[in-house]
Amino acid sequence: MEIARHWRLKEQRYNLVGTACQGCGEKSFPPRQVCPACGSDSSQPFPFNGRGEVYSFTTIYEAPSGFDENAPYVVALVKLEQGPMLTAQLTDLGDAKPEIGMPVEMVTRRLRQDGDERGMLIYGYKFRPLLAGGG
């Protein structure tokens, strides 16, 4: 089990916290100690608002170990309103079909179970279609 690693990642997984460079303003996710744009090491934590749009997507039919109980599922490249792109599973689609440009918002959901039936449940961010009035 990787309890220590999951504990260290809780801010970015549950609150979508990345970094913002104090030198050039570049926002990064996941968090970076050194800015990829200017090389400055003066990044500060930056909480993203969790809204964005689908930039691209695909359906996973043959899931990797630990995620196979969810297959098939949709994974998207999401462009956040505040800049960075990240990869995440789309959830709560219902009958809706994912589309490029679809507005989405971050939600916390179960990702997988680590280990056997007594294993640790791993939660993290996924994205769902933006609810009416959520923008």
C-alpha positions in Angstrom: 0.0 0.0 0.0 1.1 3.5 -0.8 -0.6 5.4 2.0 2.1 8.0 2.4 2.0 8.8 -1.4 -1.8 9.2 -1.3 -1.6 11.5 1.7 1.0 13.7 -0.1 -1.2 14.0 -3.2 -4.4 14.8 -1.3 -4.4 18.6 -2.1 -4.1 18.1 -5.8 -6.4 15.1 -6.0 -9.2 16.5 -3.8 -8.9 20.2 -4.2 -7.2 20.6 -7.7 -4.3 22.6 -6.2 -1.4 23.2 -8.6 1.1 26.0 -8.6 1.4 29.6 -10.0 4.8 31.0 -10.8 5.6 34.2 -9.0 7.9 35.3 -11.7 5.9 34.9 -14.9 2.4 33.9 -13.7 2.4 30.5 -15.5 0.0 28.1 -13.8 0.8 24.4 -13.7 -0.9 21.2 -12.8 0.3 19.0 -11.3 2.3 21.3 -9.0 5.8 22.1 -10.1 8.7 23.2 -8.0 10.4 24.9 -11.0 8.3 26.8 -13.6 8.3 25.1 -17.0 7.9 28.4 -18.7 10.7 30.6 -17.2 12.7 28.3 -14.9 11.9 30.2 -11.8 11.8 28.3 -8.5 9.3 30.8 -6.9 6.0 28.9 -7.4 3.2 29.1 -4.9 0.2 26.8 -4.4 -2.7 27.7 -6.7 -6.2 26.3 -6.2 -7.9 25.9 -9.6 -11.6 26.6 -9.8 -12.2 23.1 -11.3 -14.1 24.3 -14.4 -12.9 23.7 -18.0 -13.9 22.1 -21.3 -13.2 18.8 -23.0 -10.3 19.3 -25.4 -10.2 15.6 -26.6 -11.5 12.3 -25.3 -11.4 8.5 -25.9 -13.2 5.5 -24.5 -11.2 2.9 -22.6 -12.4 -0.6 -23.2 -9.4 -2.6 -22.0 -8.6 -0.9 -18.6 -5.4 -1.3 -16.7 -5.3 -3.4 -13.6 -7.2 -1.7 -10.7 -9.5 0.2 -13.1 -11.0 -2.8 -15.0 -14.2 -2.8 -13.0 -15.1 0.6 -14.4 -14.6 -0.3 -18.1 -15.7 0.9 -20.5 -15.2 4.5 -19.4 -14.4 7.8 -21.0 -11.1 9.6 -20.4 -10.7 13.2 -21.5 -8.0 15.8 -21.9 -9.6 18.8 -20.1 -8.4 22.4 -20.6 -9.0 24.2 -17.4 -10.4 27.8 -17.5 -7.2 29.0 -15.8 -4.8 27.4 -18.4 -3.4 24.0 -17.9 -4.6 20.8 -19.5 -5.0 17.5 -17.6 -6.2 14.0 -18.2 -9.2 12.8 -16.2 -12.1 10.4 -16.4 -15.5 11.8 -17.3 -18.3 10.8 -15.0 -22.0 11.4 -14.5 -22.6 11.5 -18.3 -25.9 9.7 -18.1 -27.2 9.5 -21.7 -25.0 12.5 -22.8 -22.3 11.8 -25.3 -19.0 13.5 -24.6 -18.1 16.3 -27.1 -15.1 18.4 -27.8 -15.8 21.8 -26.2 -18.3 20.3 -23.6 -18.1 22.4 -20.4 -17.1 20.3 -17.4 -16.5 20.7 -13.7 -14.3 18.8 -11.3 -15.9 16.4 -8.8 -14.3 14.0 -6.3 -15.1 10.4 -6.9 -13.7 6.9 -6.1 -10.9 6.0 -8.5 -10.1 2.5 -7.4 -9.4 0.2 -4.5 -5.8 -0.5 -3.6 -5.4 -4.2 -2.6 -7.9 -6.8 -1.8 -11.5 -6.3 -0.5 -10.0 -4.8 2.7 -7.8 -2.4 0.7 -7.7 1.3 0.8 -10.2 3.2 -1.3 -8.5 5.8 -3.5 -10.4 9.0 -4.3 -9.5 11.7 -6.7 -10.8 14.1 -9.3 -12.9 13.3 -12.2 -14.9 15.7 -14.4 -18.7 15.8 -15.1 -20.7 17.9 -17.5 -21.2 21.4 -16.0 -24.5 21.5 -14.2 -27.0 24.2 -15.3 -26.2 27.4 -13.4 -22.8 26.1 -12.4 -20.9 28.6 -14.6 
